[in-house]
Amino acid sequence: MSDTEAPGPEAGAARAEPAGAALSVDVAGLLAQLARSFALLLPVYALGYLGLSFSWVLLALGLLVWCRRSRGLKATRLCRALALLEDEERTVRLGVRACDLPAWVHFPDTERAEWLNKTVKHMWPFICQFIEKLFRETIEPAVRGANAHLSTFSFTRVDMGQQPLRVNGVKVYTENVDKRQIILDLQVSFVGNCEIDLEIKRYFCRAGVKSIQIHGTMRVILEPLIGDMPLVGALSIFFLRKPLLEINWTGLTNLLDIPGLNGLSDTIILDIISNYLVLPNRITVPLVSEVQIAQLRFPIPKGVLRIHFIEAQDLQGKDTYLKGLLKGKSDPYGVIRVGTQIFQSKVIKENLSPRWNEVYEALVYEHPGQELEIELFDEDPDKDDFLGSLLLDLTEVEKERLLDEWFALDEVPRGKLHLKLEWLSPVPHAARLDQVLTDIRADKGQANDGPSSSLLILYLDSARNLPSGKKVNSRPNPLVRMSIGHKAQESKIRYKTNEPVWEENFTFFIHNPKRQDLEVEVRDEQHQCSLGSLKVPLSRLLTSEDMTLNQRFQLSNSGPNSTLKMKLALRVLHLEKQDRSPDHRHSAQVKRPSVSKEGRKTSVRSQMSVSPGTGDSSPAPSTPVIGGAAKPGLEERAPPAEASPQGPRDLGRSSSSLQVGATCSPGHIFVKEPTPSIASDISLPIATQELRQRLRQLENGTTLGQSPLGQIQLTIRHSSQRNKLVVVVHACRNLIAFSEDGSDPYVRVYLLPDKRRSGRRKTHVSKKTLNPVFDQSFDFSVSLPDVQRRTLDVAVKNSGGFLSKDKGLLGKVLVALASEELTKGWTQWYDLTEDGMRPHVVT
């Protein structure tokens, strides 16, 4: 009994040991729980102590749930993509969305390439070695040299993961291609758990990427085919349109995973990819030495597609009232896409048979595989409703040359669209130029406006012996600004060099080459000064062999041996009219969408580039700049001033939207503004249209005075000693009222063609007045010969409050500075107009 009732000390010790161990675990857990509770309650206590609202706690909780939900959705997509790569058949059987299926499921002419995937998998370790070498030996030194603050930048880890790049399908083109080339489209997909870590030791900053997804259609062109080994002269690689990209960040850059910033960061990286790998940019690898690499890297466009976006009929009424009890009409507009070039029409209010009568021009570089895609939407305050779509193969349009037809809309029960499509072929001689100028009515008063008669392709090669700029012993950061009229583009910046090499391509639409000039200026981005300039009349190209100049041009206002090497090629845009019988029917077939509307919108949304109004002053990618009228929201982002599908991001009369980077799903377009048409009154910028409507409302049967929008007083002079243009904004009088309380005016000034954010000048805002007094002075660093080729753009705008709708244009004036009195200066009153094109000077 005693053994049972009185256990020995050894047994007691044995039982005491686990009890002690359990107690220690409980203490640690308790401390952890207390720490978590303290961390949660501390912000609440701090808010109460500071007397702040409890809504801040709810806001923080909502943001936390949002972030977790976003990261969870991203992880789900990553897992689904990994499962598709590991066991494609099993994943498909479990049920994958149609938009996630490989291309060979949808397109019978797209073949599987498992042999290629096995080859890539076997080569993947060596491909990773090449990528790591590229990061460490090319990218890392370039980043270090770009800025002194990044001198300690380095990649601490570059691991592309174990999952190789996969080719989901291959399409080989055998029709409508040159006999000396082979064209392949590869549906590529990369879903990798890669680890790329970087560090800036100077600032103790660490960041990185832990996974990347990229999906897109990569075109591979083997040309020219030759009769000697290796049978192919060169290899060209590029994406037909922006690929889909998704990145998971880590370290300091984990902040970029926050919803909103996530899309913005991916967009910036897509813009960088576009500068090198999205049509018209490409990577070209010569395989024999005799190949002309510049001609292959930057080819002349195959053609120009002129799109007459005329009208639609019998559209669906999407607007409803009384919670859907009453059916209304729609506010239709169209989004037109050719490759990366995006155009958006004006919105027609309350109309099921809208008539736009707008004209756009788009460059076509690779018509096999490129399509004209049009989507119609009903504009709504929240999300725009879908009204139908249309997809046309450009190969068929090229065959027909001219199409003027009604097309039934897809994916909707009713609705049709009237289009007129013209295929313009670039011709290397001027024999048909006079006829083309007559057809587009390019008279003397329209030297810079209207449809294009020709195309200028500019290949910027390099510069030699540039001056040092402001500091004698310093090396400049040169860039080149090219302009024709008010259309401008800029090259990339080359850092700390007197002999920069750009190797970039630019394209301008030309209205009348007999009266327009190409102006080129080399500038030092660091010191904001000119390193030299030159002027080339386009009429000089008309008398050159093949309308091409390939030489080194001597720079004026520069060093004695400073030269700029460029190749200029002018091509007349000719519409070849074919003789057809009256009963001829066109052969262009409408392509039916292969995936659901939601699937296509998902893919399009991921391609969005916004650049919209980021205010980034970096040079635009080397893409076509097209247009004539200004579009402020996009031009402030990039110097290709008055727009450029090309933002984007020169969205004047037609624009390459590489830099605007929008998508065909306007519900997700960041800057939803119409693209100005090249041949329609509707083509005016939206702010000008609103101002004209407001002016009609003010008139309302009465006769307005000589200056219905009011006047502005300016002093303009050029200081030769300071080498600056000085503009003094004194006052405005008799402005229109934007609300019952008057207006809150301020003045914005640009020196055209520079419409970057850094080139903008603004006065303060005067509250609730129609006769504001500013008396503010602004200056622009510009030489006298240069400023006499410029135009001063002065706009009076209404500020409104935060999130206010009372923002808009009050009036505008464009002042030409080509005056001999500029050094003396003058002070005058100017009449404000809707577009600034008809200023009246008031003495």
C-alpha positions in Angstrom: 0.0 0.0 0.0 2.8 2.4 0.8 4.3 1.8 -2.6 1.1 2.8 -4.2 0.4 5.8 -2.0 3.9 7.2 -1.7 5.7 7.2 -5.0 9.5 7.4 -4.9 11.4 10.6 -5.6 12.5 9.3 -9.1 8.9 8.8 -10.2 7.9 12.3 -8.9 10.8 13.8 -10.7 9.8 12.0 -13.9 6.3 13.5 -13.6 7.6 16.9 -12.7 9.8 17.2 -15.8 7.1 17.0 -18.4 4.9 19.3 -16.3 7.8 21.9 -16.3 8.2 21.5 -20.0 4.5 22.0 -20.6 4.6 25.1 -18.4 7.4 26.6 -20.4 5.6 26.1 -23.7 2.5 27.8 -22.3 4.5 30.7 -21.1 6.0 31.2 -24.6 2.6 30.9 -26.2 1.1 33.3 -23.7 3.8 35.9 -24.4 3.3 35.6 -28.1 -0.4 36.0 -27.6 0.1 39.1 -25.4 2.5 40.6 -28.0 -0.1 40.1 -30.8 -2.8 41.6 -28.7 -0.6 44.5 -27.8 0.3 45.1 -31.5 -3.4 45.1 -32.4 -4.6 47.3 -29.5 -1.7 49.8 -29.7 -3.0 51.5 -32.9 -6.5 51.7 -31.4 -5.1 53.3 -28.2 -3.0 55.7 -30.2 -5.9 56.8 -32.3 -8.0 57.4 -29.2 -5.1 59.2 -27.5 -4.7 61.5 -30.5 -8.4 62.1 -30.7 -8.7 60.6 -34.2 -11.8 58.9 -35.7 -12.3 55.1 -35.3 -12.9 55.0 -39.1 -9.1 55.0 -39.5 -9.1 51.5 -37.9 -11.8 50.3 -40.2 -9.9 51.8 -43.1 -6.7 50.0 -42.1 -8.6 46.7 -41.6 -10.2 47.1 -45.0 -6.8 47.7 -46.7 -5.4 44.6 -44.9 -8.2 42.4 -46.1 -7.9 43.8 -49.6 -4.1 43.2 -49.7 -4.6 39.6 -48.5 -7.3 38.9 -51.0 -5.2 40.3 -53.8 -2.2 38.2 -52.8 -4.4 35.1 -52.4 -5.9 35.6 -55.9 -2.4 36.0 -57.4 -1.2 32.8 -55.6 -4.3 30.9 -57.0 -3.5 32.0 -60.5 0.2 31.0 -60.1 -0.8 27.5 -58.8 -3.3 27.1 -61.6 -0.6 28.0 -64.2 2.0 25.7 -62.5 -0.6 22.8 -62.6 -1.2 23.4 -66.3 2.5 23.2 -67.0 3.1 20.0 -64.8 0.1 18.0 -66.1 -1.7 19.6 -68.9 -4.1 16.8 -69.7 -5.2 16.3 -66.0 -5.7 20.0 -65.5 -7.8 20.4 -68.6 -10.0 17.5 -67.5 -10.5 19.1 -64.1 -11.9 22.2 -65.9 -9.8 25.1 -67.0 -11.2 28.3 -68.3 -11.1 28.7 -72.0 -8.8 31.7 -71.9 -6.2 29.5 -70.0 -6.1 26.8 -72.7 -3.1 26.6 -75.0 -3.4 28.0 -78.5 -3.5 24.7 -80.3 -6.9 23.9 -78.7 -8.5 27.0 -80.3 -6.7 27.3 -83.7 -6.5 24.3 -86.0 -3.5 25.8 -87.8 -1.5 26.1 -84.6 0.5 23.0 -83.8 1.9 21.5 -80.6 5.7 21.7 -80.1 6.5 19.2 -77.4 9.8 18.4 -79.0 10.7 22.0 -78.7 9.6 22.1 -75.0 11.8 19.1 -74.3 14.7 20.7 -76.0 14.2 24.0 -74.0 13.9 22.0 -70.7 17.2 20.2 -71.4 18.9 23.6 -72.2 17.3 25.5 -69.4 20.3 25.4 -66.9 22.5 26.9 -69.6 19.8 29.4 -70.5 19.8 30.4 -66.9 23.5 30.9 -66.9 23.3 33.2 -69.9 20.5 35.2 -68.2 22.5 35.5 -65.0 25.5 36.7 -67.0 23.3 39.2 -68.8 22.1 40.6 -65.4 25.5 40.9 -63.9 27.6 42.0 -66.9 25.1 44.2 -68.8 22.2 45.3 -66.7 24.1 45.9 -63.4 26.8 48.2 -64.9 24.2 50.1 -66.8 22.2 50.8 -63.7 25.3 51.8 -61.8 26.3 54.3 -64.5 22.8 55.8 -64.8 22.9 57.7 -61.5 25.5 58.4 -58.8 23.1 57.3 -56.1 23.0 53.8 -57.7 26.8 53.3 -57.7 26.6 50.5 -55.1 23.7 48.7 -56.9 24.2 44.9 -57.4 22.3 41.7 -57.9 22.9 39.4 -54.9 21.0 36.5 -56.4 19.8 35.6 -59.9 17.9 32.3 -60.0 15.3 31.7 -62.8 13.9 28.6 -61.1 13.4 25.1 -62.3 10.3 25.7 -64.5 11.5 26.4 -68.1 9.9 28.6 -70.7 7.2 26.7 -72.5 5.9 27.0 -76.1 2.2 26.2 -76.1 1.8 26.3 -79.8 3.5 27.1 -83.1 2.0 28.6 -86.3 4.0 28.7 -89.5 2.8 31.1 -92.2 2.9 29.7 -95.8 0.7 32.2 -97.6 1.1 35.9 -98.3 4.8 35.9 -97.2 8.0 36.6 -99.1 9.7 33.6 -100.6 13.0 34.6 -98.9 11.6 34.5 -95.3 10.0 32.1 -92.8 7.5 33.5 -90.3 6.6 31.6 -87.1 4.3 32.6 -84.3 5.2 31.0 -80.9 2.6 31.1 -78.1 5.1 31.4 -75.2 4.4 31.0 -71.5 6.8 31.4 -68.6 5.6 30.7 -65.0 8.6 30.6 -62.8 9.3 30.6 -59.1 12.4 32.6 -59.8 14.4 34.6 -57.2 16.1 37.8 -58.3 17.4 39.8 -55.4 19.1 43.2 -55.6 20.8 45.4 -53.1 22.0 49.1 -52.9 24.6 48.9 -50.1 24.8 52.7 -49.8 21.2 53.0 -48.6 20.9 49.5 -47.0 18.1 48.8 -49.4 17.2 45.2 -50.5 14.4 44.2 -52.8 13.6 41.5 -55.4 11.2 39.3 -57.3 10.1 35.9 -56.2 7.9 34.8 -59.1 7.1 35.9 -62.6 4.4 35.0 -65.1 4.6 36.1 -68.7 2.4 35.0 -71.6 2.3 36.3 -75.2 2.7 35.7 -78.9 6.3 35.9 -80.0 7.0 36.2 -83.7 10.2 34.7 -85.1 11.3 35.8 -88.6 14.1 34.0 -90.5 15.3 36.2 -93.3 16.8 36.5 -95.8 17.1 32.9 -96.9 20.4 32.4 -98.7 22.1 29.6 -100.7 25.1 29.2 -98.4 25.4 27.9 -94.9 23.8 28.6 -92.5 20.9 29.1 -95.0 19.5 32.0 -92.9 21.0 35.5 -92.9 19.4 36.8 -89.7 16.9 36.0 -86.9 14.4 38.6 -85.8 12.3 38.2 -82.6 9.5 40.4 -81.2 6.1 40.3 -79.6 3.1 41.2 -81.8 1.5 43.0 -78.9 2.3 43.6 -75.3 2.6 40.3 -73.4 0.6 39.6 -70.2 2.8 40.1 -67.2 2.4 39.4 -63.5 5.1 39.8 -60.8 5.3 38.9 -57.1 7.7 41.3 -55.3 9.6 40.7 -52.2 11.7 42.9 -49.8 11.2 46.6 -50.0 9.4 46.2 -53.4 6.8 44.1 -51.6 4.9 47.4 -51.4 4.3 47.1 -55.1 2.0 44.2 -54.4 -0.5 46.6 -52.9 -3.6 46.7 -55.2 -3.3 49.8 -57.5 0.5 49.9 -57.2 0.7 46.4 -58.5 -0.9 47.2 -61.8 1.2 50.4 -62.1 4.5 48.6 -61.5 3.7 45.8 -64.0 2.7 48.5 -66.5 6.1 50.3 -66.1 8.0 47.1 -66.7 5.7 46.3 -69.8 6.7 49.7 -71.2 10.4 48.8 -70.8 9.7 45.5 -72.6 7.9 47.4 -75.3 10.9 49.6 -75.9 12.9 46.5 -77.0 10.6 43.6 -77.9 7.1 44.8 -79.0 6.4 45.7 -82.6 7.8 47.8 -84.2 10.8 47.2 -81.9 12.6 43.9 -82.3 15.8 42.0 -81.5 17.7 41.0 -84.6 20.6 38.5 -84.5 22.7 38.5 -87.7 24.0 35.0 -88.7 26.1 36.2 -91.6 28.2 39.4 -91.8 26.8 40.6 -95.1 23.3 41.2 -93.8 22.2 44.9 -93.4 21.3 44.7 -89.8 19.7 48.2 -89.6 17.2 47.4 -92.4 16.2 44.2 -90.6 15.9 45.7 -87.2 13.8 48.7 -88.3 12.0 47.8 -91.5 9.7 50.1 -93.4 6.1 49.5 -92.6 4.2 47.1 -94.9 1.4 49.6 -95.3 -0.9 52.2 -93.6 -4.5 51.4 -92.7 -6.8 54.4 -92.9 -9.9 53.7 -90.9 -13.1 55.6 -91.6 -15.1 55.0 -88.4 -18.5 56.1 -89.8 -21.6 54.9 -88.0 -23.5 52.1 -86.3 -27.1 51.0 -86.3 -29.5 49.1 -84.2 -27.3 48.9 -81.1 -28.6 47.6 -77.8 -30.0 50.0 -75.2 -28.0 49.5 -72.0 -29.2 52.4 -69.9 -32.0 51.7 -67.5 -34.1 53.7 -65.1 -36.1 52.9 -61.9 -33.9 49.9 -61.1 -34.3 48.4 -64.5 -38.1 48.9 -64.9 -37.6 51.4 -67.8 -35.3 50.8 -70.7 -33.3 53.7 -72.1 -30.8 54.2 -74.9 -27.0 54.0 -74.9 -24.1 56.4 -75.0 -21.9 54.5 -77.5 -18.3 54.9 -78.4 -15.7 52.7 -80.1 -12.3 51.5 -79.3 -10.1 50.5 -82.3 -6.9 48.6 -82.1 -4.3 47.6 -84.7 -1.5 45.8 -82.8 -0.4 48.2 -80.1 -2.0 51.2 -81.6 -5.2 52.3 -79.8 -7.8 54.8 -80.9 -11.0 55.8 -79.1 -13.9 57.6 -80.7 -16.1 60.4 -79.3 -19.1 59.4 -77.2 -22.4 60.0 -78.8 -25.0 60.6 -76.1 -28.4 58.9 -76.1 -28.3 57.3 -79.5 -28.7 53.7 -80.8 -27.7 54.7 -84.3 -24.7 56.9 -83.7 -22.7 58.6 -86.4 -19.1 59.4 -85.7 -17.5 60.2 -89.1 -14.0 59.9 -87.7 -10.8 58.9 -89.5 -7.7 57.3 -88.0 -4.4 56.0 -89.5 -2.5 53.1 -88.2 0.9 51.6 -89.2 1.0 48.0 -90.2 4.4 46.3 -89.9 3.4 42.6 -90.0 0.0 42.0 -91.6 0.1 38.1 -91.4 -1.3 37.6 -87.9 -2.3 41.3 -87.3 -5.9 42.2 -87.0 -8.2 45.1 -86.9 -10.2 44.8 -83.6 -13.1 47.1 -82.8 -15.2 47.0 -79.7 -18.2 49.2 -78.9 -19.2 50.3 -75.4 -21.9 52.2 -73.7 -20.3 54.9 -71.5 -21.5 54.7 -67.9 -20.3 56.4 -64.7 -19.0 53.2 -63.2 -18.3 50.3 -65.7 -19.0 50.7 -69.4 -21.3 48.1 -70.9 -20.3 46.0 -73.9 -22.2 46.6 -77.2 -20.4 44.3 -79.6 -17.1 43.6 -81.3 -15.6 43.1 -84.7 -12.4 41.3 -85.8 -11.0 41.7 -89.4 -7.9 40.0 -90.8 -5.6 42.7 -92.3 -4.3 40.3 -94.9 -7.8 40.3 -96.5 -8.0 44.1 -96.3 -4.6 44.4 -98.1 -6.0 42.2 -100.9 -9.1 44.3 -101.3 -7.3 47.7 -100.9 -10.6 49.4 -100.4 -13.6 48.2 -98.3 -16.8 50.2 -97.6 -19.2 47.8 -95.9 -21.6 47.2 -93.1 -20.4 44.5 -90.7 -22.6 42.6 -88.2 -21.3 42.9 -84.6 -20.2 39.7 -82.7 -21.2 38.6 -79.2 -24.4 40.6 -79.1 -27.9 39.8 -80.5 -28.0 42.8 -82.8 -26.1 45.8 -84.1 -24.0 46.5 -87.1 -21.1 48.9 -87.9 -20.3 50.9 -91.0 -16.5 51.1 -91.9 -14.5 52.3 -94.8 -11.0 50.8 -94.8 -8.2 52.0 -97.2 -4.9 50.1 -97.5 -2.2 52.6 -98.4 1.1 51.2 -99.8 4.4 53.1 -99.2 5.8 54.0 -102.6 9.5 55.0 -102.9 9.0 57.6 -105.7 7.2 60.9 -106.0 5.4 60.3 -109.3 2.0 60.0 -107.6 2.5 62.6 -104.9 0.7 65.4 -106.7 -2.4 63.2 -107.2 -2.3 62.1 -103.5 -2.0 65.8 -102.4 -5.0 66.6 -104.6 -7.1 63.7 -103.2 -6.5 64.7 -99.6 -6.9 68.5 -100.4 -3.5 69.5 -99.0 -3.7 73.1 -99.9 -1.5 75.9 -98.5 -3.7 76.5 -95.5 -3.5 73.0 -94.3 0.3 72.3 -94.3 0.2 70.3 -91.1 -3.4 69.1 -90.7 -5.5 66.4 -92.3 -4.9 63.0 -93.8 -1.4 61.9 -94.5 0.1 61.9 -98.0 3.4 60.3 -97.0 5.4 58.6 -94.3 8.8 59.6 -93.0 10.9 56.9 -91.5 13.9 58.1 -89.5 16.7 55.9 -88.3 18.8 57.7 -85.7 22.2 56.1 -85.6 24.8 58.0 -83.6 26.6 61.3 -83.0 30.2 62.3 -82.9 32.3 65.0 -81.2 29.4 66.6 -79.2 30.4 69.6 -77.1 30.5 69.3 -73.3 27.6 71.5 -72.6 27.6 74.0 -69.8 30.6 72.5 -67.9 33.8 72.3 -69.9 35.2 69.0 -68.5 32.0 67.2 -68.0 30.4 64.7 -70.4 26.8 65.4 -71.4 23.8 63.1 -71.2 22.6 63.6 -74.8 19.2 62.9 -76.3 17.7 63.9 -79.6 14.4 65.7 -80.1 12.9 65.5 -83.6 9.9 67.6 -84.6 7.8 68.3 -87.7 5.4 71.1 -87.0 3.8 70.4 -83.6 4.6 66.7 -83.7 7.7 65.8 -81.7 9.5 62.7 -80.5 12.5 62.1 -78.4 15.2 59.5 -78.3 16.5 57.6 -75.2 19.1 59.3 -73.1 22.7 58.2 -73.4 24.6 58.9 -70.2 28.0 60.6 -69.9 29.3 60.4 -73.5 30.3 62.7 -76.3 29.8 60.0 -78.9 26.4 58.5 -78.2 25.0 55.5 -80.2 21.2 55.3 -80.3 20.2 53.0 -83.1 16.5 53.9 -82.8 13.7 54.2 -85.3 11.0 56.9 -85.5 8.1 57.4 -87.9 6.1 60.5 -88.7 2.9 60.9 -90.7 3.4 63.8 -93.2 0.5 65.8 -94.6 2.5 67.8 -97.2 6.2 67.1 -97.6 6.6 70.0 -100.0 6.0 72.5 -97.2 7.2 70.8 -94.1 10.6 70.6 -92.5 12.3 68.1 -90.1 13.9 69.9 -87.1 16.4 68.0 -85.0 18.0 69.2 -81.8 20.6 67.4 -79.6 20.1 68.3 -76.0 22.0 67.6 -72.7 19.4 66.2 -70.4 21.5 66.8 -67.3 22.0 70.6 -67.8 18.9 71.2 -70.0 20.9 72.9 -72.8 21.2 72.5 -76.5 24.3 70.7 -78.0 23.4 71.5 -81.6 20.6 71.5 -84.1 19.8 71.0 -87.8 16.9 71.5 -90.2 16.1 69.2 -93.1 13.4 70.3 -95.6 11.4 67.3 -96.6 11.3 68.6 -100.2 15.0 67.6 -100.3 14.0 64.0 -100.0 11.7 64.2 -103.0 14.7 64.8 -105.3 17.0 62.2 -103.6 17.5 58.7 -105.0 14.8 56.4 -103.7 13.7 59.4 -101.6 16.3 58.4 -99.1 19.2 60.2 -97.4 21.8 58.3 -95.4 24.6 60.5 -94.2 26.2 62.4 -91.4 24.7 65.8 -90.9 26.7 68.7 -89.6 25.2 70.3 -86.5 24.8 74.0 -86.2 25.4 76.0 -83.0 27.6 73.1 -81.9 31.3 72.0 -82.1 33.2 72.4 -85.3 33.2 68.7 -86.0 29.9 67.7 -84.3 27.9 65.5 -86.6 24.7 63.4 -86.3 24.3 60.3 -88.4 20.7 59.6 -89.6 18.9 57.7 -92.4 15.8 59.4 -93.7 13.3 57.7 -96.0 10.2 59.3 -97.4 7.4 57.1 -98.8 4.3 58.3 -100.6 1.1 56.7 -99.4 -0.7 55.5 -102.4 -4.1 53.8 -102.6 -4.0 51.3 -105.5 -7.5 51.3 -107.0 -8.5 48.0 -108.5 -10.9 47.6 -111.4 -13.8 45.5 -110.3 -17.1 44.5 -111.8 -20.3 46.0 -110.3 -21.3 42.7 -108.8 -17.9 42.1 -107.1 -18.1 41.0 -103.5 -15.2 41.6 -101.1 -13.3 38.6 -99.7 -12.5 40.0 -96.3 -14.0 37.7 -93.8 -15.0 38.7 -90.2 -13.0 36.5 -87.8 -15.0 35.1 -85.0 -13.5 35.3 -81.5 -11.9 32.1 -80.4 -12.4 32.7 -76.7 -15.1 34.2 -74.7 -15.6 37.9 -74.3 -14.5 37.7 -70.6 -11.4 35.7 -71.5 -10.4 38.3 -74.1 -11.0 41.2 -71.8 -8.9 39.6 -69.1 -6.0 39.2 -71.5 -6.4 42.8 -72.9 -6.6 44.3 -69.4 -3.3 42.8 -68.5 -1.7 44.6 -71.5 -2.7 48.0 -70.3 0.2 50.2 -70.1 -0.7 53.2 -68.3 1.3 55.7 -68.8 -1.7 57.8 -68.7 -0.9 60.6 -66.7 2.1 59.6 -64.8 3.9 62.7 -65.6 7.0 60.8 -66.5 9.3 62.9 -68.5 11.4 60.1 -69.8 11.7 59.8 -73.5 9.1 58.0 -75.4 9.8 54.6 -76.9 11.0 54.7 -80.5 7.6 54.3 -81.9 5.5 56.1 -84.6 4.3 59.5 -83.6 1.2 60.4 -85.6 -1.1 63.3 -85.4 -1.5 67.0 -85.3 -3.8 68.3 -82.6 -2.9 68.4 -79.0 -4.1 65.9 -76.4 -2.9 67.2 -73.0 -3.5 64.2 -70.8 -1.2 62.0 -72.8 1.3 64.5 -74.0 2.4 65.5 -70.5 3.6 62.0 -70.0 6.0 61.9 -72.9 7.6 64.3 -75.2 6.2 62.8 -78.4 4.1 65.7 -77.8 0.8 65.9 -79.3 0.3 62.3 -78.9 1.7 58.9 -79.8 0.1 55.0 -80.1 1.9 55.6 -79.1 0.7 57.6 -75.4 1.3 55.9 -75.1 1.6 57.0 -74.4 1.3 62.5 -80.7 -2.2 61.5 -80.3 -3.2 64.1 -82.8 -4.8 62.9 -85.9 -4.0 59.3 -85.3 -1.7 57.8 -82.9 0.4 54.8 -82.1 -0.7 53.8 -78.6 2.5 52.0 -77.6 2.9 54.6 -75.0 -0.7 55.0 -74.2 -0.9 51.5 -73.7 -4.5 51.2 -73.3 -6.6 48.2 -74.0 -9.7 47.3 -75.8 -11.6 47.0 -72.6 -12.3 50.7 -71.9 -13.8 49.9 -68.6 -10.3 49.5 -67.4 -8.6 52.3 -69.4 -7.0 54.7 -67.0 -7.2 57.8 -69.2 -10.5 57.4 -71.1 -10.4 60.2 -73.6 -11.3 60.2 -77.3 -8.5 60.0 -79.9 -8.7 63.0 -82.1 -9.8 62.2 -85.6 -7.8 63.5 -88.6 -10.8 64.5 -90.7 -13.8 65.5 -88.5 -15.0 68.4 -86.4 -15.5 65.8 -83.7 -11.7 65.4 -83.6 -11.2 68.5 -81.3 -9.9 67.7 -77.9 -12.7 67.0 -75.4 -12.0 70.1 -73.3 -12.5 72.2 -76.4 -15.7 70.5 -77.3 -17.1 71.1 -73.8 -16.1 74.8 -74.0 -17.9 75.2 -77.3 -21.0 73.6 -75.8 -20.8 76.0 -72.8 -20.4 78.9 -75.2 -23.5 77.9 -77.1 -25.4 77.7 -73.8 -24.3 81.2 -72.9 -25.3 82.5 -76.3 -28.8 81.0 -76.2 -30.3 83.2 -78.9 -28.3 86.4 -78.0 -25.3 87.8 -79.9 -22.0 87.5 -78.0 -19.4 90.2 -78.1 -16.1 90.2 -79.9 -14.4 88.4 -77.0 -17.0 86.0 -75.7 -14.5 84.0 -73.6 -12.6 87.0 -72.2 -9.1 88.2 -72.7 -5.6 87.7 -71.2 -2.8 90.2 -70.8 0.8 88.9 -71.5 4.2 90.4 -71.7 6.6 88.4 -73.9 10.3 89.1 -74.5 13.5 87.2 -75.1 16.6 88.0 -72.9 19.7 87.6 -74.9 22.0 88.0 -71.9 20.2 85.2 -69.9 19.4 83.3 -73.1 15.8 82.8 -71.9 12.3 83.5 -73.0 10.4 85.6 -70.4 6.6 85.4 -70.2 4.7 87.6 -67.7 1.1 86.7 -67.1 -0.5 89.9 -65.9 -4.3 89.4 -65.7 -7.5 88.2 -67.3 -10.8 90.0 -67.8 -14.4 89.0 -68.6 -13.9 85.3 -68.2 -16.9 83.0 -68.4 -18.4 81.7 -65.1 -18.0 78.0 -64.5 -20.5 77.9 -61.7 -22.9 80.2 -59.8 -20.0 81.4 -57.7 -17.9 82.4 -60.7 -14.7 80.6 -61.6 -11.4 79.7 -59.9 -9.1 80.5 -62.8 -5.4 79.8 -63.3 -3.1 80.0 -66.3 -1.0 77.2 -67.8 1.8 77.9 -70.2 3.7 75.6 -72.6 6.5 76.4 -75.1 5.5 74.1 -78.0 6.4 71.4 -79.1 7.6 70.6 -75.6 4.6 69.5 -73.6 6.4 67.5 -70.9 5.5 68.1 -67.2 8.9 69.7 -66.7 8.1 72.2 -69.4 4.8 73.3 -67.9 4.4 76.6 -66.1 1.4 77.5 -63.9 0.2 80.5 -62.0 -1.6 80.4 -58.6 -5.4 79.9 -58.5 -7.6 83.0 -58.0 -10.8 82.1 -56.2 -14.3 83.1 -57.3 -13.4 85.8 -59.8 -13.9 86.5 -63.5 -11.2 89.2 -63.5 -8.1 87.6 -61.9 -4.8 89.4 -61.4 -1.7 87.2 -61.4 1.4 89.3 -62.3 3.6 86.2 -62.3 6.7 85.8 -64.4 8.0 82.6 -66.1 11.1 81.8 -68.1 12.1 79.1 -70.6 15.8 78.3 -71.3 15.9 78.6 -75.1 18.1 80.4 -77.7 16.7 83.2 -79.9 17.0 81.2 -83.2 15.2 78.3 -81.6 12.4 80.3 -79.9 11.5 81.9 -83.2 10.5 78.4 -84.5 8.3 77.8 -81.4 4.8 78.6 -80.4 3.6 79.8 -77.0 0.6 77.8 -75.7 -1.4 79.7 -73.0 -4.5 78.2 -71.5 -6.8 79.6 -68.8 -8.4 76.8 -66.8 -10.8 76.5 -64.0 -9.3 74.7 -61.0 -12.3 73.5 -59.0 -11.9 71.7 -55.7 -10.7 68.2 -54.8 -12.8 65.6 -56.7 -14.8 68.5 -58.1 -16.5 68.2 -61.5 -16.1 72.0 -62.2 -12.7 71.6 -63.8 -12.2 72.6 -67.4 -10.9 75.0 -70.1 -11.9 78.6 -69.9 -10.0 79.7 -73.0 -6.8 79.4 -74.9 -4.4 81.4 -77.1 -1.5 80.3 -79.3 1.1 83.0 -79.8 3.6 82.5 -82.7 7.1 83.8 -81.6 8.5 84.3 -85.1 8.8 88.1 -84.6 11.8 90.4 -85.0 10.5 92.4 -82.0 10.9 89.5 -79.6 14.2 90.9 -78.1 12.4 94.2 -77.4 9.3 92.5 -76.0 5.7 93.6 -76.0 2.7 93.7 -73.6 -0.7 93.0 -75.2 -4.2 91.8 -74.5 -5.2 88.6 -76.4 -8.7 87.3 -77.1 -9.3 83.8 -75.7 -10.8 81.3 -78.0 -11.8 77.6 -77.8 -8.7 76.2 -79.5 -6.4 79.2 -79.5 -6.2 79.1 -83.3 -7.8 82.5 -84.0 -6.3 84.9 -81.5 -7.2 88.6 -81.8 -4.7 91.1 -80.4 -6.3 93.9 -78.5 -4.4 97.1 -78.7 
